[in-house]
């Protein structure tokens, strides 16, 4: 908790000095509606995508674990993606949820030092309960390739953010930072980058070929 407080205190100054989201002022964060969110059950697995730059979403040997439902900061953790610079996000996936239908969560991305808020968004979840959620961002959020993610509730509902001892399967993280049990457990989330134009072109070509085959 002291670490979270330290990050917040420094980042307020940085956020107020530049254009963009102001730390703690959710009205300045991008709003992501429930229509941009999908979910699968924890039992359905992770079902990854091809443009993932960081993934630590598997249950791991000990399964998913979580603190009791709470209001406010649910946790924070670091990540090092496969990208050296900034990453424009197509989507993010995380494991957890809110207790009430229509509850909201706040996602805040800091730089690796934890002293600058890079980008943030607020999302409304259509359904209460814990799931593997996919939040479709469509290039609206750009973060550092290596940084810190903090997730909080927006006061509409208690929530949870799950952890596991599986470890990242794409990218890496500092096992001594964030998480729980001295870093033995890390928070479950995944960052998916907006596909490069060449990838989109190939996907379009694949659809064209498939369409011709159907004819």
C-alpha positions in Angstrom: 0.0 0.0 0.0 2.9 2.4 0.7 4.2 1.8 -2.8 0.9 2.7 -4.3 0.7 5.9 -2.3 4.2 6.9 -3.4 3.4 6.3 -7.1 0.2 8.4 -6.8 1.8 11.3 -5.0 4.5 11.8 -7.6 2.3 11.2 -10.6 -0.2 13.9 -9.7 2.4 16.6 -10.4 3.4 15.0 -13.7 -0.2 14.6 -14.8 -1.1 18.2 -14.1 1.8 19.6 -16.1 1.0 17.9 -19.5 -2.1 17.4 -21.6 -3.9 14.1 -21.2 -5.5 12.3 -18.3 -5.0 13.8 -14.8 -4.3 11.2 -12.2 -7.3 10.6 -10.0 -9.7 12.7 -12.1 -11.7 10.0 -13.8 -13.5 12.6 -15.8 -10.3 13.2 -17.8 -9.9 9.5 -18.6 -11.2 7.9 -21.7 -14.6 6.2 -21.1 -15.0 2.6 -22.4 -18.6 1.5 -22.5 -20.0 -1.9 -21.8 -20.6 -2.5 -25.5 -16.8 -2.6 -26.0 -16.4 -5.4 -23.4 -16.7 -9.2 -23.8 -15.9 -12.0 -21.4 -15.4 -15.8 -21.1 -15.5 -17.9 -18.0 -12.4 -18.7 -16.0 -12.8 -22.4 -17.0 -12.7 -21.6 -20.8 -9.0 -20.7 -20.7 -7.2 -17.8 -22.1 -7.8 -17.9 -25.8 -5.0 -15.5 -26.8 -4.6 -13.4 -30.0 -1.7 -13.0 -32.4 -0.8 -9.4 -31.6 -0.1 -9.9 -27.9 3.0 -8.0 -26.6 2.6 -9.0 -22.9 0.6 -11.9 -21.4 0.4 -13.1 -17.8 -3.1 -14.4 -17.8 -2.9 -18.2 -17.2 -4.1 -19.7 -13.9 -0.7 -21.3 -13.1 0.0 -24.4 -11.0 -2.0 -23.1 -8.0 -4.9 -21.7 -9.9 -6.4 -18.2 -9.8 -6.2 -16.4 -6.4 -7.6 -13.0 -5.2 -8.0 -10.7 -2.3 -11.5 -10.3 -0.9 -13.7 -7.9 -2.9 -12.8 -4.3 -2.2 -13.4 -0.7 -3.2 -10.6 1.6 -4.4 -7.2 0.3 -5.4 -7.3 -3.5 -6.2 -3.6 -3.9 -7.0 -0.7 -2.9 -9.2 2.0 -4.7 -11.1 4.8 -4.1 -13.5 5.2 -5.5 -17.0 7.9 -5.6 -19.7 6.4 -6.2 -23.1 8.1 -7.4 -26.3 8.1 -3.8 -27.6 10.9 -1.4 -26.7 9.0 1.8 -27.3 5.4 2.8 -26.8 2.5 0.5 -27.5 -0.8 1.5 -28.9 -3.4 -1.0 -27.5 -6.0 -2.8 -29.5 -7.3 -4.5 -26.4 -6.4 -5.5 -22.9 -7.5 -8.6 -21.1 -7.6 -9.1 -17.3 -9.0 -11.7 -14.9 -11.4 -10.4 -12.2 -14.5 -8.3 -12.2 -17.0 -6.3 -10.1 -19.8 -7.4 -7.8 -22.6 -5.5 -9.4 -23.9 -5.2 -13.0 -22.7 -1.9 -14.5 -19.8 -1.6 -12.0 -16.8 0.3 -13.2 -13.0 -0.2 -13.1 -10.2 2.3 -13.6 -7.0 1.3 -15.5 -4.0 3.6 -15.0 -0.7 3.0 -16.8 2.5 4.5 -15.4 6.0 4.5 -16.8 8.5 2.0 -15.4 9.8 4.4 -12.7 6.2 4.9 -11.5 6.5 8.7 -11.5 4.5 9.6 -14.6 0.9 8.7 -15.6 1.1 7.7 -19.3 -2.6 6.9 -20.1 -5.7 5.8 -18.4 -9.3 4.7 -19.0 -12.5 3.9 -17.1 -14.5 0.9 -18.2 -18.1 -0.2 -17.4 -18.5 -3.9 -17.0 -22.0 -5.1 -18.0 -22.2 -8.1 -15.7 -21.2 -8.7 -12.1 -18.9 -11.6 -11.3 -15.3 -12.7 -12.1 -14.4 -13.6 -15.7 -11.6 -13.3 -18.2 -12.5 -9.9 -19.7 -11.5 -8.5 -23.1 -11.7 -4.7 -23.2 -11.6 -3.5 -26.8 -9.7 -0.2 -27.0 -9.2 0.1 -30.8 -6.0 2.2 -30.6 -7.4 4.7 -28.1 -4.8 4.1 -25.4 -1.0 4.3 -25.9 1.3 3.1 -23.1 5.0 2.5 -22.5 6.4 -0.9 -23.6 7.5 -1.4 -20.1 5.6 0.1 -17.2 3.2 -0.3 -14.3 -0.5 -1.0 -14.4 -2.8 -0.1 -11.5 -6.4 -1.2 -11.4 -9.1 0.4 -9.1 -12.8 0.4 -8.7 -14.7 3.7 -9.6 -16.9 3.6 -6.4 -19.9 2.0 -8.2 -19.1 -1.5 -7.0 -16.6 -3.6 -5.1 -14.2 -5.5 -7.4 -11.4 -8.0 -7.6 -8.2 -8.5 -9.7 -7.0 -12.0 -9.8 -3.4 -13.3 -9.4 -1.5 -16.5 -10.1 1.9 -18.1 -9.9 1.9 -18.9 -13.7 4.3 -16.1 -14.7 4.3 -14.3 -18.1 4.2 -16.4 -21.3 4.9 -13.3 -23.4 7.2 -10.6 -22.0 8.4 -10.5 -18.5 7.9 -8.9 -15.0 9.8 -8.2 -11.9 8.9 -10.9 -9.4 9.8 -8.7 -6.5 7.4 -5.8 -7.4 3.6 -5.6 -7.0 1.5 -8.7 -6.9 1.2 -10.5 -3.6 3.1 -12.9 -1.3 6.3 -11.1 -1.8 6.0 -11.1 -5.6 5.3 -14.9 -5.8 1.9 -14.1 -7.2 1.5 -11.7 -10.1 -1.7 -10.0 -11.4 -3.3 -11.5 -14.4 -3.5 -9.2 -17.5 -2.6 -9.1 -21.1 -1.7 -6.3 -23.5 -2.6 -6.6 -27.2 -1.1 -4.2 -29.7 -2.9 -2.6 -32.7 -1.8 -4.8 -35.6 0.7 -3.3 -38.0 -0.7 -2.2 -41.4 1.1 -5.1 -43.1 -0.7 -7.6 -40.8 -4.1 -5.9 -41.5 -3.4 -6.2 -45.2 -2.6 -9.9 -45.0 -5.8 -10.4 -42.9 -7.8 -8.6 -45.6 -6.1 -10.7 -48.4 -6.9 -13.9 -46.4 -10.6 -12.9 -46.3 -10.6 -12.2 -50.0 -9.1 -15.6 -50.8 -11.6 -17.3 -48.5 -14.5 -15.5 -50.2 -13.4 -16.6 -53.6 -13.1 -20.2 -52.4 -16.7 -20.1 -51.1 -17.9 -19.0 -54.6 
